[in-house]
């Protein structure tokens, strides 16, 4: 589906995120940036389900924080550790 089905979910500062996205020409890859402290994963998951009008089984996350990975995976949602992605073929389909 492309960028319309891709959201950047981040706990980073808004100014930092915007700078990186613009400087690296990545803005077009995301339909939305979801800023969150990621302290309530279930609330964020529910937000994604509402935003995409989908089931949680339709979601897939790419993450680098081991605690977040465990929490999302504990909700029976597909998640990939960014550290395991070496090339585009490693991304979930």
N, CA, C and O atoms as CSV, one atom per row, in Angstrom:
chain,resi,resn,atom,element,x,y,z
A,1,UNK,N,N,0.801,-1.201,0.000
A,1,UNK,CA,C,0.000,0.000,0.000
A,1,UNK,C,C,0.842,1.262,0.000
A,1,UNK,O,O,0.326,2.332,-0.323
A,2,UNK,N,N,2.093,1.181,0.343
A,2,UNK,CA,C,2.940,2.362,0.327
A,2,UNK,C,C,2.809,3.220,1.571
A,2,UNK,O,O,2.428,2.740,2.639
A,3,UNK,N,N,3.129,4.491,1.417
A,3,UNK,CA,C,3.201,5.385,2.569
A,3,UNK,C,C,1.861,5.584,3.270
A,3,UNK,O,O,1.842,5.908,4.458
A,4,UNK,N,N,0.736,5.400,2.569
A,4,UNK,CA,C,-0.554,5.594,3.231
A,4,UNK,C,C,-0.801,4.563,4.328
A,4,UNK,O,O,-1.661,4.765,5.185
A,5,UNK,N,N,-0.063,3.477,4.307
A,5,UNK,CA,C,-0.223,2.468,5.362
A,5,UNK,C,C,1.006,2.397,6.263
A,5,UNK,O,O,1.222,1.400,6.952
A,6,UNK,N,N,1.801,3.452,6.254
A,6,UNK,CA,C,3.027,3.461,7.046
A,6,UNK,C,C,3.072,4.702,7.931
A,6,UNK,O,O,2.989,5.833,7.453
A,7,UNK,N,N,3.205,4.460,9.234
A,7,UNK,CA,C,3.280,5.535,10.224
A,7,UNK,C,C,4.609,5.419,10.965
A,7,UNK,O,O,5.063,4.319,11.282
A,8,UNK,N,N,5.212,6.549,11.232
A,8,UNK,CA,C,6.385,6.567,12.091
A,8,UNK,C,C,5.889,6.713,13.523
A,8,UNK,O,O,5.233,7.699,13.860
A,9,UNK,N,N,6.201,5.736,14.363
A,9,UNK,CA,C,5.804,5.732,15.779
A,9,UNK,C,C,7.078,6.001,16.563
A,9,UNK,O,O,7.993,5.177,16.564
A,10,UNK,N,N,7.144,7.141,17.229
A,10,UNK,CA,C,8.400,7.530,17.856
A,10,UNK,C,C,8.202,8.218,19.196
A,10,UNK,O,O,7.191,8.877,19.439
A,11,UNK,N,N,9.184,8.048,20.047
A,11,UNK,CA,C,9.208,8.763,21.324
A,11,UNK,C,C,10.224,9.905,21.286
A,11,UNK,O,O,10.465,10.569,22.294
A,12,UNK,N,N,10.811,10.120,20.124
A,12,UNK,CA,C,11.806,11.190,19.976
A,12,UNK,C,C,11.135,12.566,19.943
A,12,UNK,O,O,9.930,12.678,19.716
A,13,UNK,N,N,11.927,13.595,20.170
A,13,UNK,CA,C,11.428,14.967,20.137
A,13,UNK,C,C,10.972,15.325,18.727
A,13,UNK,O,O,11.604,14.948,17.740
A,14,UNK,N,N,9.871,16.055,18.652
A,14,UNK,CA,C,9.269,16.427,17.373
A,14,UNK,C,C,10.265,17.165,16.459
A,14,UNK,O,O,10.363,16.855,15.271
A,15,UNK,N,N,10.992,18.126,17.007
A,15,UNK,CA,C,11.937,18.905,16.205
A,15,UNK,C,C,13.024,18.006,15.624
A,15,UNK,O,O,13.408,18.162,14.465
A,16,UNK,N,N,13.510,17.080,16.416
A,16,UNK,CA,C,14.557,16.156,15.966
A,16,UNK,C,C,14.036,15.258,14.850
A,16,UNK,O,O,14.710,15.048,13.842
A,17,UNK,N,N,12.830,14.733,15.043
A,17,UNK,CA,C,12.224,13.847,14.043
A,17,UNK,C,C,12.023,14.594,12.733
A,17,UNK,O,O,12.398,14.102,11.669
A,18,UNK,N,N,11.430,15.782,12.812
A,18,UNK,CA,C,11.182,16.570,11.592
A,18,UNK,C,C,12.484,16.893,10.866
A,18,UNK,O,O,12.545,16.825,9.638
A,19,UNK,N,N,13.510,17.239,11.612
A,19,UNK,CA,C,14.809,17.558,11.008
A,19,UNK,C,C,15.355,16.344,10.259
A,19,UNK,O,O,15.775,16.463,9.107
A,20,UNK,N,N,15.352,15.190,10.902
A,20,UNK,CA,C,15.891,13.971,10.276
A,20,UNK,C,C,15.071,13.586,9.045
A,20,UNK,O,O,15.636,13.275,7.997
A,21,UNK,N,N,13.749,13.606,9.167
A,21,UNK,CA,C,12.895,13.243,8.032
A,21,UNK,C,C,13.135,14.159,6.837
A,21,UNK,O,O,13.224,13.696,5.699
A,22,UNK,N,N,13.240,15.456,7.099
A,22,UNK,CA,C,13.443,16.409,6.009
A,22,UNK,C,C,14.859,16.333,5.447
A,22,UNK,O,O,15.046,16.315,4.231
A,23,UNK,N,N,15.845,16.287,6.321
A,23,UNK,CA,C,17.248,16.272,5.888
A,23,UNK,C,C,17.568,15.010,5.081
A,23,UNK,O,O,18.344,15.062,4.127
A,24,UNK,N,N,16.975,13.888,5.459
A,24,UNK,CA,C,17.241,12.612,4.783
A,24,UNK,C,C,16.204,12.303,3.691
A,24,UNK,O,O,16.204,11.215,3.115
A,25,UNK,N,N,15.333,13.266,3.420
A,25,UNK,CA,C,14.305,13.113,2.389
A,25,UNK,C,C,13.445,11.853,2.622
A,25,UNK,O,O,13.245,11.049,1.712
A,26,UNK,N,N,12.949,11.704,3.850
A,26,UNK,CA,C,12.148,10.535,4.222
A,26,UNK,C,C,10.685,10.866,4.484
A,26,UNK,O,O,9.875,9.965,4.700
A,27,UNK,N,N,10.344,12.135,4.467
A,27,UNK,CA,C,8.989,12.569,4.817
A,27,UNK,C,C,7.930,11.846,3.999
A,27,UNK,O,O,6.880,11.487,4.532
A,28,UNK,N,N,8.185,11.630,2.729
A,28,UNK,CA,C,7.198,11.008,1.835
A,28,UNK,C,C,6.904,9.538,2.158
A,28,UNK,O,O,5.943,8.970,1.640
A,29,UNK,N,N,7.722,8.928,3.002
A,29,UNK,CA,C,7.541,7.510,3.324
A,29,UNK,C,C,6.452,7.258,4.359
A,29,UNK,O,O,6.020,6.119,4.535
A,30,UNK,N,N,6.006,8.303,5.043
A,30,UNK,CA,C,5.056,8.147,6.137
A,30,UNK,C,C,3.825,9.016,5.925
A,30,UNK,O,O,3.926,10.179,5.534
A,31,UNK,N,N,2.660,8.428,6.192
A,31,UNK,CA,C,1.427,9.206,6.084
A,31,UNK,C,C,1.173,10.026,7.349
A,31,UNK,O,O,0.386,10.972,7.337
A,32,UNK,N,N,1.849,9.653,8.444
A,32,UNK,CA,C,1.597,10.298,9.728
A,32,UNK,C,C,2.765,9.985,10.653
A,32,UNK,O,O,3.415,8.949,10.516
A,33,UNK,N,N,3.026,10.884,11.592
A,33,UNK,CA,C,4.005,10.621,12.648
A,33,UNK,C,C,3.244,10.586,13.962
A,33,UNK,O,O,2.615,11.569,14.355
A,34,UNK,N,N,3.306,9.446,14.637
A,34,UNK,CA,C,2.635,9.251,15.932
A,34,UNK,C,C,3.681,9.428,17.027
A,34,UNK,O,O,4.555,8.583,17.215
A,35,UNK,N,N,3.571,10.548,17.745
A,35,UNK,CA,C,4.478,10.811,18.862
A,35,UNK,C,C,3.881,10.200,20.116
A,35,UNK,O,O,2.704,10.400,20.418
A,36,UNK,N,N,4.698,9.458,20.840
A,36,UNK,CA,C,4.221,8.768,22.034
A,36,UNK,C,C,5.396,8.526,22.964
A,36,UNK,O,O,6.522,8.312,22.514
A,37,UNK,N,N,5.130,8.560,24.259
A,37,UNK,CA,C,6.190,8.195,25.201
A,37,UNK,C,C,6.350,6.675,25.272
A,37,UNK,O,O,7.279,6.171,25.904
A,38,UNK,N,N,5.445,5.955,24.624
A,38,UNK,CA,C,5.449,4.488,24.550
A,38,UNK,C,C,5.390,3.838,25.938
A,38,UNK,O,O,5.909,2.740,26.145
A,39,UNK,N,N,4.757,4.527,26.873
A,39,UNK,CA,C,4.593,3.971,28.213
A,39,UNK,C,C,3.325,3.143,28.351
A,39,UNK,O,O,3.202,2.354,29.288
A,40,UNK,N,N,2.384,3.311,27.434
A,40,UNK,CA,C,1.158,2.521,27.450
A,40,UNK,C,C,0.954,1.937,26.058
A,40,UNK,O,O,0.227,2.481,25.227
A,41,UNK,N,N,1.620,0.814,25.837
A,41,UNK,CA,C,1.630,0.179,24.520
A,41,UNK,C,C,0.222,-0.198,24.078
A,41,UNK,O,O,-0.119,-0.051,22.905
A,42,UNK,N,N,-0.595,-0.681,25.005
A,42,UNK,CA,C,-1.952,-1.088,24.636
A,42,UNK,C,C,-2.758,0.099,24.106
A,42,UNK,O,O,-3.494,-0.047,23.131
A,43,UNK,N,N,-2.632,1.262,24.728
A,43,UNK,CA,C,-3.324,2.456,24.221
A,43,UNK,C,C,-2.846,2.813,22.820
A,43,UNK,O,O,-3.648,3.167,21.956
A,44,UNK,N,N,-1.539,2.720,22.596
A,44,UNK,CA,C,-1.000,3.027,21.270
A,44,UNK,C,C,-1.487,2.014,20.235
A,44,UNK,O,O,-1.846,2.391,19.119
A,45,UNK,N,N,-1.501,0.743,20.596
A,45,UNK,CA,C,-2.007,-0.286,19.677
A,45,UNK,C,C,-3.462,-0.001,19.320
A,45,UNK,O,O,-3.848,-0.096,18.155
A,46,UNK,N,N,-4.267,0.345,20.315
A,46,UNK,CA,C,-5.669,0.683,20.044
A,46,UNK,C,C,-5.777,1.893,19.131
A,46,UNK,O,O,-6.664,1.944,18.279
A,47,UNK,N,N,-4.885,2.870,19.294
A,47,UNK,CA,C,-4.876,4.038,18.430
A,47,UNK,C,C,-4.602,3.622,16.986
A,47,UNK,O,O,-5.276,4.090,16.068
A,48,UNK,N,N,-3.611,2.739,16.779
A,48,UNK,CA,C,-3.277,2.266,15.431
A,48,UNK,C,C,-4.452,1.518,14.802
A,48,UNK,O,O,-4.743,1.699,13.620
A,49,UNK,N,N,-5.113,0.694,15.577
A,49,UNK,CA,C,-6.270,-0.062,15.072
A,49,UNK,C,C,-7.365,0.897,14.610
A,49,UNK,O,O,-7.961,0.701,13.551
A,50,UNK,N,N,-7.625,1.928,15.401
A,50,UNK,CA,C,-8.635,2.920,15.006
A,50,UNK,C,C,-8.182,3.723,13.789
A,50,UNK,O,O,-8.971,3.957,12.873
A,51,UNK,N,N,-6.936,4.140,13.772
A,51,UNK,CA,C,-6.407,4.956,12.677
A,51,UNK,C,C,-6.511,4.211,11.348
A,51,UNK,O,O,-6.956,4.770,10.345
A,52,UNK,N,N,-6.097,2.949,11.353
A,52,UNK,CA,C,-6.096,2.151,10.125
A,52,UNK,C,C,-7.414,1.418,9.871
A,52,UNK,O,O,-7.614,0.840,8.803
A,53,UNK,N,N,-8.322,1.449,10.876
A,53,UNK,CA,C,-9.584,0.707,10.762
A,53,UNK,C,C,-9.284,-0.750,10.399
A,53,UNK,O,O,-9.753,-1.274,9.389
A,54,UNK,N,N,-8.492,-1.375,11.256
A,54,UNK,CA,C,-8.032,-2.741,10.989
A,54,UNK,C,C,-8.088,-3.572,12.265
A,54,UNK,O,O,-8.469,-3.080,13.328
A,55,UNK,N,N,-7.707,-4.818,12.143
A,55,UNK,CA,C,-7.553,-5.710,13.291
A,55,UNK,C,C,-6.096,-5.677,13.733
A,55,UNK,O,O,-5.215,-5.312,12.954
A,56,UNK,N,N,-5.845,-6.054,14.965
A,56,UNK,CA,C,-4.456,-6.032,15.424
A,56,UNK,C,C,-3.598,-7.030,14.646
A,56,UNK,O,O,-2.385,-6.852,14.540
A,57,UNK,N,N,-4.218,-8.071,14.104
A,57,UNK,CA,C,-3.461,-9.038,13.302
A,57,UNK,C,C,-2.975,-8.431,11.985
A,57,UNK,O,O,-2.104,-9.003,11.329
A,58,UNK,N,N,-3.524,-7.286,11.591
A,58,UNK,CA,C,-3.102,-6.600,10.368
A,58,UNK,C,C,-1.904,-5.687,10.595
A,58,UNK,O,O,-1.274,-5.237,9.638
A,59,UNK,N,N,-1.587,-5.413,11.853
A,59,UNK,CA,C,-0.496,-4.495,12.178
A,59,UNK,C,C,0.856,-5.198,12.113
A,59,UNK,O,O,0.964,-6.404,12.336
A,60,UNK,N,N,1.865,-4.425,11.807
A,60,UNK,CA,C,3.243,-4.910,11.849
A,60,UNK,C,C,4.132,-3.746,12.262
A,60,UNK,O,O,4.016,-2.648,11.717
A,61,UNK,N,N,5.003,-3.978,13.206
A,61,UNK,CA,C,5.884,-2.943,13.725
A,61,UNK,C,C,7.338,-3.291,13.465
A,61,UNK,O,O,7.717,-4.462,13.422
A,62,UNK,N,N,8.144,-2.256,13.295
A,62,UNK,CA,C,9.594,-2.389,13.243
A,62,UNK,C,C,10.110,-1.518,14.380
A,62,UNK,O,O,9.802,-0.328,14.440
A,63,UNK,N,N,10.885,-2.099,15.272
A,63,UNK,CA,C,11.255,-1.423,16.524
A,63,UNK,C,C,12.680,-1.783,16.902
A,63,UNK,O,O,13.192,-2.820,16.482
A,64,UNK,N,N,13.327,-0.930,17.696
A,64,UNK,CA,C,14.676,-1.221,18.175
A,64,UNK,C,C,14.750,-1.423,19.681
A,64,UNK,O,O,15.751,-1.936,20.180
A,65,UNK,N,N,13.726,-1.038,20.407
A,65,UNK,CA,C,13.736,-1.141,21.862
A,65,UNK,C,C,13.211,-2.517,22.284
A,65,UNK,O,O,12.063,-2.865,22.007
A,66,UNK,N,N,14.060,-3.287,22.954
A,66,UNK,CA,C,13.711,-4.661,23.337
A,66,UNK,C,C,12.451,-4.736,24.211
A,66,UNK,O,O,11.647,-5.656,24.063
A,67,UNK,N,N,12.281,-3.763,25.124
A,67,UNK,CA,C,11.097,-3.767,25.989
A,67,UNK,C,C,9.821,-3.542,25.189
A,67,UNK,O,O,8.797,-4.173,25.451
A,68,UNK,N,N,9.885,-2.642,24.214
A,68,UNK,CA,C,8.729,-2.384,23.359
A,68,UNK,C,C,8.446,-3.619,22.500
A,68,UNK,O,O,7.292,-4.007,22.322
A,69,UNK,N,N,9.491,-4.223,21.980
A,69,UNK,CA,C,9.344,-5.430,21.156
A,69,UNK,C,C,8.620,-6.515,21.945
A,69,UNK,O,O,7.677,-7.126,21.442
A,70,UNK,N,N,9.050,-6.753,23.159
A,70,UNK,CA,C,8.410,-7.773,24.002
A,70,UNK,C,C,6.947,-7.438,24.269
A,70,UNK,O,O,6.083,-8.313,24.209
A,71,UNK,N,N,6.675,-6.186,24.560
A,71,UNK,CA,C,5.319,-5.761,24.872
A,71,UNK,C,C,4.399,-5.907,23.668
A,71,UNK,O,O,3.282,-6.409,23.801
A,72,UNK,N,N,4.854,-5.474,22.494
A,72,UNK,CA,C,4.040,-5.586,21.283
A,72,UNK,C,C,3.847,-7.056,20.921
A,72,UNK,O,O,2.734,-7.478,20.605
A,73,UNK,N,N,4.920,-7.832,20.966
A,73,UNK,CA,C,4.833,-9.258,20.635
A,73,UNK,C,C,3.897,-9.981,21.604
A,73,UNK,O,O,3.230,-10.942,21.219
A,74,UNK,N,N,3.845,-9.529,22.849
A,74,UNK,CA,C,2.948,-10.114,23.837
A,74,UNK,C,C,1.485,-9.881,23.522
A,74,UNK,O,O,0.611,-10.506,24.121
A,75,UNK,N,N,1.212,-8.989,22.589
A,75,UNK,CA,C,-0.153,-8.717,22.141
A,75,UNK,C,C,-0.470,-9.466,20.851
A,75,UNK,O,O,-1.450,-9.154,20.174
A,76,UNK,N,N,0.352,-10.449,20.514
A,76,UNK,CA,C,0.170,-11.258,19.300
A,76,UNK,C,C,0.157,-10.405,18.035
A,76,UNK,O,O,-0.658,-10.615,17.137
A,77,UNK,N,N,1.066,-9.450,17.980
A,77,UNK,CA,C,1.204,-8.570,16.825
A,77,UNK,C,C,2.582,-8.803,16.217
A,77,UNK,O,O,3.568,-8.985,16.931
A,78,UNK,N,N,2.633,-8.794,14.881
A,78,UNK,CA,C,3.910,-8.973,14.191
A,78,UNK,C,C,4.826,-7.794,14.522
A,78,UNK,O,O,4.424,-6.632,14.462
A,79,UNK,N,N,6.061,-8.130,14.870
A,79,UNK,CA,C,7.052,-7.087,15.144
A,79,UNK,C,C,8.428,-7.602,14.738
A,79,UNK,O,O,8.764,-8.763,14.971
A,80,UNK,N,N,9.212,-6.727,14.132
A,80,UNK,CA,C,10.555,-7.070,13.675
A,80,UNK,C,C,11.542,-6.156,14.380
A,80,UNK,O,O,11.343,-4.944,14.459
A,81,UNK,N,N,12.599,-6.753,14.888
A,81,UNK,CA,C,13.659,-5.969,15.502
A,81,UNK,C,C,14.479,-5.326,14.383
A,81,UNK,O,O,15.029,-6.027,13.533
A,82,UNK,N,N,14.561,-4.001,14.382
A,82,UNK,CA,C,15.268,-3.282,13.327
A,82,UNK,C,C,16.718,-3.741,13.208
A,82,UNK,O,O,17.312,-3.639,12.136
A,83,UNK,N,N,17.284,-4.239,14.285
A,83,UNK,CA,C,18.676,-4.707,14.272
A,83,UNK,C,C,18.855,-5.947,13.407
A,83,UNK,O,O,19.979,-6.287,13.037
A,84,UNK,N,N,17.752,-6.629,13.079
A,84,UNK,CA,C,17.814,-7.838,12.255
A,84,UNK,C,C,17.572,-7.552,10.779
A,84,UNK,O,O,17.579,-8.471,9.959
A,85,UNK,N,N,17.360,-6.299,10.438
A,85,UNK,CA,C,17.100,-5.931,9.049
A,85,UNK,C,C,18.418,-5.510,8.402
A,85,UNK,O,O,19.014,-4.499,8.772
A,86,UNK,N,N,18.852,-6.291,7.447
A,86,UNK,CA,C,20.101,-5.997,6.745
A,86,UNK,C,C,19.836,-5.396,5.360
A,86,UNK,O,O,20.636,-4.611,4.850
A,87,UNK,N,N,18.690,-5.779,4.756
A,87,UNK,CA,C,18.337,-5.222,3.446
A,87,UNK,C,C,16.818,-5.228,3.298
A,87,UNK,O,O,16.110,-5.784,4.139
A,88,UNK,N,N,16.333,-4.626,2.257
A,88,UNK,CA,C,14.898,-4.439,2.051
A,88,UNK,C,C,14.142,-5.772,2.043
A,88,UNK,O,O,12.973,-5.815,2.427
A,89,UNK,N,N,14.777,-6.835,1.621
A,89,UNK,CA,C,14.148,-8.147,1.596
A,89,UNK,C,C,13.840,-8.704,2.973
A,89,UNK,O,O,13.049,-9.639,3.097
A,90,UNK,N,N,14.452,-8.142,4.016
A,90,UNK,CA,C,14.221,-8.597,5.383
A,90,UNK,C,C,12.964,-7.990,5.994
A,90,UNK,O,O,12.523,-8.413,7.063
A,91,UNK,N,N,12.384,-6.992,5.313
A,91,UNK,CA,C,11.185,-6.341,5.842
A,91,UNK,C,C,9.969,-7.236,5.664
A,91,UNK,O,O,9.873,-7.977,4.686
A,92,UNK,N,N,9.041,-7.168,6.611
A,92,UNK,CA,C,7.821,-7.972,6.482
A,92,UNK,C,C,7.006,-7.521,5.279
A,92,UNK,O,O,6.988,-6.337,4.941
A,93,UNK,N,N,6.335,-8.466,4.637
A,93,UNK,CA,C,5.562,-8.159,3.419
A,93,UNK,C,C,4.195,-7.651,3.663
A,93,UNK,O,O,3.465,-7.364,2.714
